[in-house]
C-alpha cells in the first residue's frame, strides 16, 4: 500500500488526479488544501483531508510523515518559498519521490512566435517557476517536473512530452491529460525519475493558443 500526499489538492489538475486515484485500491491519499469547499466531490474522496498551507511547516511536516510520494500542484508569487518548504519537509521526513507541476517557458524553450507570445503574457511570473525548478533539481530528491502548455478544460487524454533540452512543442494541453500523466507516474513511481518534461497536445503548434 502506497501513501500519496497531494499539495494544492483543490487545483483543477489535482482534482483529476484525486478522482483517478480514488479508483485505486493500493493507494492511500492525503489531500492538503487551503479551502476544502473548492474540492469537487470531497465527500466521495477516499482520502484524509488536511486544511492548511504548505508554509505552515509544522502542519506540512506532520502531513508528510509516512508518505511515499508527494505531488505538488502549487502556484503564486511565493512559489519559491512554498517549494523550499516542501523540499525541507521531505528531507526532514525522509520522503524521496516528488512530482511537481510548474510552467512552460522557464528555459526559453518555446520556439518562434508562440514563445514570444508566452513571454509577453506570463514572462514576469516565470522567474518564480524557474527558481522553484532550480531548487527541486538541486534537492537530491527523486523528482519529476512537469511543464504543461496552456491548459484547457477539454475532456480528453491526448498528450506528448519533450525533455528539458528539447524545444517545446504545441501550444495547449488539457488538464485531464496532465492529470493522467501525473496519475501514471504515481502508479509507476520508478518512471521519469530526474525528468523535467514539457507536456503538450500533439499537432497544436501555432503563434498562440487557439482560444486566445
For each residue, the residues with C-beta under 8 A, 3 or more apart:
1: 26 27 28
2: 26 27 28 68 69 186 189
3: 27 28 30 66 67 68 69
4: 21 27 28 29 30 67 68 69 70 71 186
5: 29 30 32 63 64 67 69 70 71 95
6: 9 14 17 18 29 30 31 32 47 71 73
7: 32 54 70 71 72 73 74 86
8: 11 14 32 33 54 72 73 74 75
9: 6 14 15 18 31 32 33 39 49 73
10: 14 15 33 34 35 36 38 39
11: 8 14 15 73 75
12: 15 16 151 153 175
13: 16 17 73 101 148 151 175 178 179 182
14: 6 8 9 10 11 17 18 71 73 179
15: 9 10 11 12 18 19 39 40 179
16: 12 13 19 20 175 176 178 179 180 183
17: 6 13 14 20 21 71 73 179 182 183 186
18: 6 9 14 15 21 22 29 31 39 45 47
19: 15 16 22 23 41
20: 16 17 23 24 179 180 183
21: 4 17 18 24 27 29 183 186
22: 18 19 29 44 45 46 47
23: 19 20
24: 20 21 27 187
25:
26: 1 2
27: 1 2 3 4 21 24 186 187
28: 1 2 3 4 47 48
29: 4 5 6 18 21 22 45 46 47 48
30: 3 4 5 6 47 48 49 50 63 67
31: 6 9 18 39 45 47 48 49 50
32: 5 6 7 8 9 50 51 52 54 59 60 63
33: 8 9 10 36 38 39 49 50 51
34: 10 51 52 53
35: 10 38 51
36: 10 33 39 42 49 51
37:
38: 10 33 35
39: 9 10 15 18 31 33 36 42 45 49
40: 15
41: 19 44 45
42: 36 39 45 49
43:
44: 22 41
45: 18 22 29 31 39 41 42 49
46: 22 29
47: 6 18 22 28 29 30 31
48: 28 29 30 31
49: 9 30 31 33 36 39 42 45
50: 30 31 32 33 59 63
51: 32 33 34 35 36
52: 32 34 56 59 60 63
53: 34 56 59
54: 7 8 32 60 72 74 82 85 86
55: 60 78 81 82 85
56: 52 53 59 60
57: 60 61 85 88 89
58: 61 62
59: 32 50 52 53 56 62 63
60: 32 52 54 55 56 57 63 64 85 86 89
61: 57 58 64 65 89 92 93
62: 58 59 65
63: 5 30 32 50 52 59 60 67
64: 5 60 61 67 70 89 90 92 93 95
65: 61 62 93
66: 3 93
67: 3 4 5 30 63 64 70 93 95
68: 2 3 4 95 97 189
69: 2 3 4 5 95 97 98 99 186 189
70: 4 5 7 64 67 86 90 95 97 98 99
71: 4 5 6 7 14 17 98 99 100 182 186
72: 7 8 54 82 83 86 98 99 100 101
73: 6 7 8 9 11 13 14 17 101
74: 7 8 54 79 82 83 86 100 101
75: 8 11 79
76: 79 82 128
77: 125 128
78: 55 81 82
79: 74 75 76 82 83 128 129 131 132
80: 83 84 128 131 132 135
81: 55 78 84 85
82: 54 55 72 74 76 78 79 85 86 132
83: 72 74 79 80 86 87 100 131 132 135 136
84: 80 81 87 88 135
85: 54 55 57 60 81 82 88 89
86: 7 54 60 70 72 74 82 83 89 90 98 100
87: 83 84 90 91 135 136 139 141
88: 57 84 85 91 92
89: 57 60 61 64 85 86 92 93 95
90: 64 70 86 87 93 94 95 96 98 139 141
91: 87 88 94 139 140 141
92: 61 64 88 89
93: 61 64 65 66 67 89 90
94: 90 91
95: 5 64 67 68 69 70 89 90 98
96: 90 141 142
97: 68 69 70 141 142 189 193
98: 69 70 71 72 86 90 95 136 139 141 142 143 144
99: 69 70 71 72 143 144 146 182 185 186
100: 71 72 74 83 86 132 136 143 144 145 146
101: 13 72 73 74 146 148 178 182
102: 106 129 132 133 145 146 147
103: 106 122 125 126 129 147 148
104: 109 110 118 147 148 149 150 168 198
105: 108 109 110 115 118 119 122 123 126 147 168
106: 102 103 109 126 129 130 133 147
107: 130 164
108: 105 115 119
109: 104 105 106 115 162 164 166 167 168 198
110: 104 105 114 115 118 119 167 168
111: 114 115 167 168
112: 115 116 207
113: 116 117 207 208
114: 110 111 117 118 171 205 206 207 208
115: 105 108 109 110 111 112 118 119 168
116: 112 113 119 120
117: 113 114 120 121 207 208
118: 104 105 110 114 115 121 122 123 150
119: 105 108 110 115 116 122 123 126
120: 116 117 123
121: 117 118
122: 103 105 118 119 125 126
123: 105 118 119 120 126
124: 127
125: 77 103 122 128 129
126: 103 105 106 119 122 123 129 130
127: 124 130 131
128: 76 77 79 80 125 131 132
129: 79 102 103 106 125 126 132 133
130: 106 107 126 127 133 134
131: 79 80 83 127 128 134 135
132: 79 80 82 83 100 102 128 129 135 136
133: 102 106 129 130 136 137 145 196
134: 130 131 137 138
135: 80 83 84 87 131 132 138 139
136: 83 87 98 100 132 133 139 141 143 145
137: 133 134 143 145 196
138: 134 135
139: 87 90 91 98 135 136 143
140: 91
141: 87 90 91 96 97 98 136
142: 96 97 98 189 193 194
143: 98 99 100 136 137 139 193 194
144: 98 99 100 185 192 193 194 195 196 197
145: 100 102 133 136 137 195 196 197
146: 99 100 101 102 178 181 182 197 199
147: 102 103 104 105 106 168 196 197 198 199
148: 13 101 103 104 151 173 178 198 199 200
149: 104 168 170 171 172 173 198 199 200 201 204 209
150: 104 118 171 172 173 209
151: 12 13 148 172 173 174 175 178
152: 172 173 174 175 211
153: 12 174 175
154: 174 176
155: 174 176
156: 174 176 177
157: 174 176 177 180
158: 174 177 201 202
159: 173 174 177 178 180 181 199 200 201 202
160: 169 170 199 200 201 202
161: 181 197 198 199 200
162: 109 166 167 168 169 197 198 200
163: 166 195 196 197 198
164: 107 109 195 196 197 198
165:
166: 109 162 163 198
167: 109 110 111 162
168: 104 105 109 110 111 115 147 149 162 198 200
169: 160 162 198 200 202 205
170: 149 160 173 200 201 202 203 204 205
171: 114 149 150 200 204 205 206 208 209 210
172: 149 150 151 152 200 201 204 209 210 211
173: 148 149 150 151 152 159 170 177 178 199 200 201 204
174: 151 152 153 154 155 156 157 158 159 177 178 201
175: 12 13 16 151 152 153 178 179
176: 16 154 155 156 157 179 180
177: 156 157 158 159 173 174 180 181 199 201
178: 13 16 101 146 148 151 159 173 174 175 181 182 199
179: 13 14 15 16 17 20 175 176 182 183
180: 16 20 157 159 176 177 183 184
181: 146 159 161 177 178 184 185 199
182: 13 17 71 99 101 146 178 179 185 186
183: 16 17 20 21 179 180 186 187
184: 180 181 187 188 191
185: 99 144 181 182 188 189 191 192
186: 2 4 17 21 27 69 71 99 182 183 189
187: 24 27 183 184
188: 184 185 191
189: 2 68 69 97 142 185 186 193
190: 193
191: 184 185 188
192: 144 185 195 197
193: 97 142 143 144 189 190
194: 142 143 144
195: 144 145 163 164 192
196: 133 137 144 145 147 163 164
197: 144 145 146 147 161 162 163 164 192
198: 104 109 147 148 149 161 162 163 164 166 168 169
199: 146 147 148 149 159 160 161 173 177 178 181
200: 148 149 159 160 161 162 168 169 170 171 172 173 204
201: 149 158 159 160 170 172 173 174 177 204
202: 158 159 160 169 170
203: 170
204: 149 170 171 172 173 200 201 209 210
205: 114 169 170 171
206: 114 171 209 210
207: 112 113 114 117
208: 113 114 117 171 212
209: 149 150 171 172 204 206 212
210: 171 172 204 206
211: 152 172
212: 208 209
